[in-house]
Amino acid sequence: MISSIGGGGGIGKTWLALRWAHANADRFPDGQLYVNLRGFDPTAHPVGWPAAVRGFLEALGVEPARVPAEPEAQASLYRTLVAGRRMLVVLDDARDAATVIPLLPGTPTSAVLVTSRRQLASLVTTHGARPLPLDVLPDGEARELIVRQVGAARVAGQPDAVADILRFCGGLPLALGIVAARAGLRPDLALSSIAAELTTAASPLDVLDGDEVTTNLRVAHLVQEQVAGRYRMHDLVRVFAAERAAGDPAGSRSALCRLVDHHLHTAHAAALLLSPQRDPLSLTPAAPGVTAERLDDLAAALAWFTREHQVLLATIEHTGGNGLDARTGQLSWTLATYFDRQGHWHDWATVARRAVESTRRLGDRPAQAQAHRLLAGACSNLGWYAEAQANLHAALDLFAALGDDEGRAHTHFDLSMLHDRQRRPREALPHGRQSLALYERVGSPLKQAVALNAIGWYHSQLGEHHEAITFCRRALALSQQVGSAYGQANTWDSIGFAHHHLGEYGQAVDCFQQALTLFAEMGDRHAEGIVLDHLGDTWAAAGRPDAARDAWRRSLVLFEELGHADSEAVRRKLTARPDG
């Protein structure tokens, strides 16, 4: 069943849909899904169906790493998950039928409520939607709404004022509710005074000026606290804020800069907690009055990024092209590690594209080169290899023109990893060697160790395991010299992989155990799962099926908790053996 509730803004479409949804919740035991598509939001761009689908997948419990790369595949997964379920889907403020259709469940067991300012006729003709048009309230019902709020005696005593109010509001429920609430809060205020304000004000929102602004807005439910400390504004509050900003451009820009600086400086500190080995940005001091949040450890940084995820996305969308292009690129940089580790690769690609655009407008070539690298990382994770390679070559050209050998080294390393991800170790190897040579030139032992380990890994993928061990032993020595536990752990895993393929199973097991100990100390559960998978392979090859199954089971637990794409491969190893 699909019902399409139509009517103008403020007519009560959302109110009706949500009230019906709450009243009929018990009819949908498998749950409810809601999305505000913002089709006619004056302050934000409409939400496209791909973004809405991703939100639904998250609400349905799909781990980010399991979300397919392409929007059509995501929509297919969404329809598969809701097939046969008894659910209610509320699609609020749709701009057109094209946005709605990909969000419709594929089976008739669910119900859909759609609200829109348009009729969405094609939804009725092609999908059998039942139209429910809403119109303004007739005078009698509009008068009843005011009577319920301010009292019958007060209305009866001032008929002319009530008539003016009704005429001004034109039967629009939202306008009537705001005025009635104001009158109800001020029983001493004559309705004629309110009517005079409404009819003479330059803007309808002028009636909210004065000492009672905050109180009136709160009682009219225009600002709501969704969760502790977090608020959502009604569209009228945004309009009011925009009017105030238009009257004070300098103050508006100052407020925006404070908001952006708060998020930028906090996000920068959080990013370095997530990845201490990254070279920090050179940020300008925060605007006066800005206080960054204090984050004491990695867990606090991750929690902050998770909490502010959507706010940071919205901030980046607003800064680009609004005179804050430098901050756009910097904010994008701060989000890269968080998005990478959490599997939010679509969002990573979005903000990285904004960074490329902003740095290009600025003519800031070093920042533009870094933005291309970040965009390439997101595209690589999404399987968009051609776009990733194009961005890395763009970054390489910029770094070369700048004479930035370290930037070139980073980019060659990224190109080697991109080829490795496509199972092309022979193409990866030259880039790995080039990155090593450049890291040696600029004198970066930590990065040299990373490059040496990568080169060793590529040799292993080519079946050249002795060469792999030679390079990885050099990497291990450098990692130990600079005190990089992460570098040591990764290298022990690579050495173990090479020993395994040389048939030296005892040595491989020892290497994997070294890696596991280090990764456990760092709390890197993702890497632990990978090493446990490798360890299981080695135990199986060594004729120790019980030990192999134990390692694979531990790996599978971690992969499933993380929503890792390799979960199914490990599960197949366990089920492939009759006693598994």
N, C-alpha and C positions, 0 to 999 in steps of 0.2 A: 504494500500500500504506500503510495506517494501522495502527500498533500502539499500543494503549493499555496502558501499564504502570501498574498500580494497586497500592495498598498503603498502610499507615500511615506516619507520619513516621519517618525514620531507618531505613527498611526496605531502602534501597539502590536506589530507583527511578532517581534521577539518576545514580548511579554506573553502573548497568547501561546506561542510555541512552547516556551519554557514552562508555563503554568500547566499546559496539557501534559508535557513530558513528566513533570513531577507527579501530577495526579495519576498518571497511568504507568508509573515505574514498575509496578508489580506485574504488568503484562509482558515485560521484556526481561526475563530472568537472566539473560546473558549479557546485560549491560546496555549502556547508552554511550554514544559518541557525539561530540559537539565540536563544531568549528565555526568561528566568525570569519567569513570570507571577505569581509570589509569591501564589498563591491561598490559601496557608495560613501566610504569613509573620506571626509574632506581632508584628513590629516595624514593618511597613509595610503600606500599603493594597495590595490586589491591582492588578496592571497590567491595565487594560482593553484590549480588542482594538484600539481605535483607536490607542492609544499603541504597541502592539506592531507594528501595521502601519506606523506612521511610522518606527519603528526599522528594520524590514525594508527600507523604501524607501531609507533612508539607507545601509544596508549594501549595497544593490544599486546604489548610486552615483547615486541621483536627487538632483539639486540641490534644496535647500530651497524655492527660489522656484518650482520646477516641481511641487511637491506640491499637489494640488487642495485646496480649502478644506474640503469635506465628507468625513467619515469614510468613507461608502459609496463615494465616488469614489476615495478613497485605496486602499480594499480592492480595487476593480476594477482600478486601475493595478497593484497588487501582483500580482494573479492574471495580468494580461496579461504582466508581466515574467517570471514564472516558467513561463508556459505553454510546454510542449514541452521544457523543460529537465530535465536529470537532476540533481536536487538533493535534499538531505536537510534536512528541517525538523524541529527539535527544539523542542517546546513543553513546557517544564518547569514543574511545579507548577501545573497548571491547576485552577481552582476548580470550573468547570462546563463543560458542552459548549457553551453559548452563547458562551463566550470563545474556544473553539477553532475553531468552524466558520468564522468569517470569515477565519481564518488558514490554511485548507486551500488548497493549490494547486488550480487548476481542471482540470488534466490529470493522467492517471495515470502520467506519466513520473517523477514525484518520489515520495519516500517521506516519511512523517511518523511521528515518535515522540512520543507524548504521555505525560507522567507526571502522576499525580494521586492524591490520597488518596481520591478517590471513584471509583465504577465507570464513570461516564460512559456509562450504558447506551444513551442516545439516539445516541451516536456510533457505537455498534456496530450499532444497528438501522437508522439512516438513512444511514450512510456506510460501512457494511461494515468498520468497524474490527475488528482482531483483538485481543481482550482478553488481557492477560498479567498475571494477578494474582500478586503476591508476598506471601509470608507470612514470619513470623519463622523463623529457622533452627531446625531440630530440634536436640536436645541433642548429637547426634553431630557435626554440622557446626559448631555453636557451639564445641564443645570443640576441634575441629581448628583453628579460627581462633585460639584462645588458644595452642594448642600451637605453631603456626607462629611466634608472636610471642615466647613466653617459653621454649620448649623442652620436649620431652617428659618429660625427667627431672624438671624442676621441677614440672610438672603432676602427674606420677605420685606424687611424694613428698608432695603435699598434697591428697589427694582431697576431703576435707571442705571445704576453703577453695574449691576449684574448683567444687564443687557449689553453694556459697553464691553465688559470683559468677555462675554460670550462672542460678541461680534469680532473682537480683536483676535481671540484664540481660534476662531473659525472651526470649532469642534475638534481640534487636534488634541488627542488625549495627553500627549507629553506637555504641551503648553498649558493646558488646563490643570494638569497635576502640579506643575511648578507654581503657577499663580495661586492655586488653592492651598498649597502647602505654606506659601508665604502668608496668606491671609490667616490660615489656621494658627500660625506661630505668633501672630500679632492681633489678638482679639480686640485690642484697643484701637487698631488702625482701621479707619473707615474704608469700606470697599470703594468708595468714590475716589479716595486718594490713590489706591492701587490702579483703578481704571484710568485716572489722569496720567499716572506715570507710564502706563502701557501705551497710551495713545499719543503721548508727546515725546517719548524717548527716541533718540536717534537710532538706537539699537534695542531690540527686545531684551537683550541681556543687561541693559542699563538698570532694569528694575532690581538687579541683584547687587547694585552698588550700595555702599554704606556699611554700617557697623555689623549688620547681620549677614554679610556675604558668606562667611564660613559656615555659620549655623544653617543658613538656608540651603546651601549646596549640600550639606551633609544630610539634612532631613529630606530633601528631594531625591536622595539616593544617587547623587551624581558622582560622589567619590566613595568607592567601596574598598575595604580592607579585605583582600582575597585570603591572604595568610598573614601571620603576624609580621608587621613591619613592611608589608608590600601592598600598594594601593593601585587601583585601576580607576581612570577618569572616564566619565561619560563624555560623549562628543561635545556637549554644550560647554563643559569646562575647558576643553581644548580650544573651542571657538573663542571663549572668554579670554583665555591666555593669549591667543593669537591677536586679539584686539588690543590687549594691553601691550604686547610686544611691538605692534605696529606704531604705537604712540611713543615708544621709547626704544629705538633701534640699538642705541649704545648699551643700554641696560640689558636688552635681550641677548646681545652678543656676549656680554660679560657673563651672564648666567649660563649660556650654552658652553662657553669656554670652561667655566668651573665644573659643569657636569662632565664634560669630556675629559678634563684633566683628572678628575677623581677616578674615573674608570681606567684611564690610561696608566696612571702611576700605580694604581693597585694591581692592574693586570700585568704590568711589567714585573713587579715584585713577585707575583704569583707564577709567572712564566719561568723566572729564574729558580724558583723553588722546585718546579717540575723538572727543569733541565738545567742544572747548575753549570754545565759545560758550555752553554751558549754564550757568545760574546754579547754583553749587555748593550742596549741602545744608549745613545747620548741624548737624553731627554732634556728639554728646556724645563726650568723650574715651574712647578704648578702655580696656577693663578692664586693671588692672595685669597685666603679664606678656604682653600681646598685642603682637605685632610684625607690622605689615602688610608684605606683600611689596613689594620695590622694583621698580618698572616704569619704565624709562627713556624709552620712546618708544611711538608708536602700535602698532608691530609687537609689542612685548612685551605691551601691554595686550590686543591682540586674541588673542595666543597664550594669555594667562592665562584670558581669558573662555572660550575654546574648551576648554581643559583642565579648567576648573572648572564647565563648563556644568551637568552633571547634579548636582554637589554643591550648587551654588547653588539649583537647583530644589528639591532635598530640604531644604535649609536653610529656604527660604521656607515650604514645607509644614509644617515643624516649628515655626517661630516663631509663626505665626498661631494665636491662641487659647491660647498657652502663656505669657502674660505678657510677650511680646516683640512686641506689635503694632506699636509704632513702628518697630522694625527691619524688620518685614515690608514696610511701605510704602517705607522707604528702600532696601532691597535691590531691590525691584521697580523703583524709579526708576533705579538704577544699571544695570539690565540692558536698558533700553529701546532705547538706540542700538545695542547689540550685536545684540540680537534683530532689530531693524528691518533693519540692513544685511546680516545673514546670512540673512534670510528665515525665521527661527524664529518665525513669527507665532503659531502655536498655543501655544508656550511663553510667548510674550509675553502673550497673552490670559489664560493660566492664572495667571501671577504677578500680572498687573494686577487680576484679580478678587480674588485674595487681599488685595491692597493696599486695594481698595475696602472689603472686609469688615473688615479690621483697623482702618483709619482710622475707619470708622463706629463700631466698638466703642469706640474711644478717644474719640470725640466731637471729633476733631481736624479741624475743617472745612477749613482751608487744605490740609492733607495729603489729605483726602478729595477735594477739588476736583481736585488734581493727579492723584490716582489715577484719577478718572473720565476725565481727558484721556488718560492713558496707555492705559487700556483702550480708549478710542475709537480711538486710533492703531492698535492691534492689530486691532480689528474692521474698520477701514477697509481695511487691507491684505488681510484675509481676504475682503473683499467682503460683510461683514455690516453693510451700510450703516444699516439701521434701528437696530441696537444701538449703532453708533457715534454716530449722531445723538442717540439718547436719552442717552447718557453725556455728550456735549458739552453738551446742554441742562442736564443735572444739574450739570455743572461751572459753567456760566454762572450758574445760579441761586445756587450757593454763593458764587462770586466777587462777584456783585452784592450779596448779603447782607453780605458782608465788606467791601464798599467797595473791593475790590481791582481797580483799573482795569487794571493790567498783566496780571493773570490773565484778566480779561475780554477784553483785546486778544489774548492768546494763543489763547483759545477761539474768538473770532470768526474768527481766522485759520485755525484748524483746521477750522471749519465751512465756510469758503470753499474750502479744499482738498478737503474731503469732497464738496462739490457739484461741484467741477471733476473729481474722479475719476469721478463719475457722468455726465460730459459735460453738465453743467448750468451753463455759465458765467454765465447771466443770474441764477441764484440765488446763485452764488458771489460775484458782484461786490459786492452790498450788505455782505456780511460782510467782504470785503476792505477796503472803505472804512471800515467801523466800526472794524476793527482798526487802520487807519492813524490815524484820529482819536484813538483811545485811546493809541497809541504816541506820538503828538505831545504829548498831554496829560502823559504821564509822563516825556517827554524821553528817548527811547531811539532815537538815530539809526540804530543798526544794525538794529533791528527795523522802523523806519520804511522803511529801504531794502528790506527783505524784503517788506513789505506793498506798497510801491509797485511792485516788480517783479511781484508776484502780480496786482495790479490791471491792470498792463499786459498780462500774459499773458491774463487773462480778456477784455480788450478784443480781443486778437488772435483768440481763439476765437469771438468774436462778429462777426468780420470788420471790426472797427474798428481798423485797423492804424496809422493816423496817431495816434490817441489812445494806442494801445499804446506807440508810440515815445516820446511825450511823457512818459508816466509812467515808462517804463523808463530814460530819460535822467536823470530826477530820482533814480531808484534808484541808477543807476551813480555819479552824483556823490557821493551819501551814502556808498556803499560804498567809494569811493576815499578819501573824507574820513576814515572810521574805520579804513581799512586792512584791509577784509575782502576777501581774495582770493576766498573762496567766493561772497560776494555779487556781486562783480564778474563772476565766471565765469558764474553763473546768469543775470545780467542781460544779458551779451553774447549768450548763447544766445537769450533772449527777443527782444532787438532784431533779431538775425539772422532769427528766425522771422517777425517782422513785415515786414522788408525783403523776404524771399522772397515773401511773399504780396502785396506791392505790385509785384512784378516787378522789383525792384531787386537783381538777383542778385549783382552785384559787391560791393555793400555787405553783403549777407547773408553772402557767403563771408568777407569781412574780419572780420565779427563772430564767426562760428563759429570762425575761426582764433584769434582772441583768447581765446575761451572754452576751446578745446582746449589752448592753451599754459598757461593758469592751472590747469586741471584736471590736466594732466600733472604740473605742479610739485607739486600737492597729493597726487598719487597716487590720485586718485578715478577709478578705471577704469570704474565704473558710469556716471558722468556723461560720461566721454569717449565711451563707446559711444552714448549718447543724442545727443550733439552730432554725432558722425560720421554717424549716421543722418540727422539734419537736413541736414548738409552734402551728403550723397549726393543727397537730394531736390533741393537747390538746383542742384547740378551737372547733374542730369538735366533740370531745367526750363530750364537755360541752354544746353542742347544739347551738353553735354560728357559723353557716356555713359561714356567711359573713366575720367574722374575720378570720376563717380558710382559706378561699380562698385568702384573702389579704396576710396572712403570706406565704402561698404556692407560690403565684405569686412572691412575693419578693424573696423567696428562689430560684425559678426557674430562675429569671433574673440573680442572682449571679452565679448559677450553669452553666447556658448557657454561660455566659461571661468567666467563668473559664474552660469550657469544662469538667465539672465534670461528672463522670460516673453515678451519682444519678439523673441527670436531667430528664431522662425518667420516673423514679419512681415518682418523684414529679408531672410531667405532667399527669401521669395516675390518681393521686389523684384529680387533677383539672377536668379532663374530665370524671371521673367516676360518677359525680353528674350531673343530667340533667340541673341544673341551674349554673353549674361551668363555 
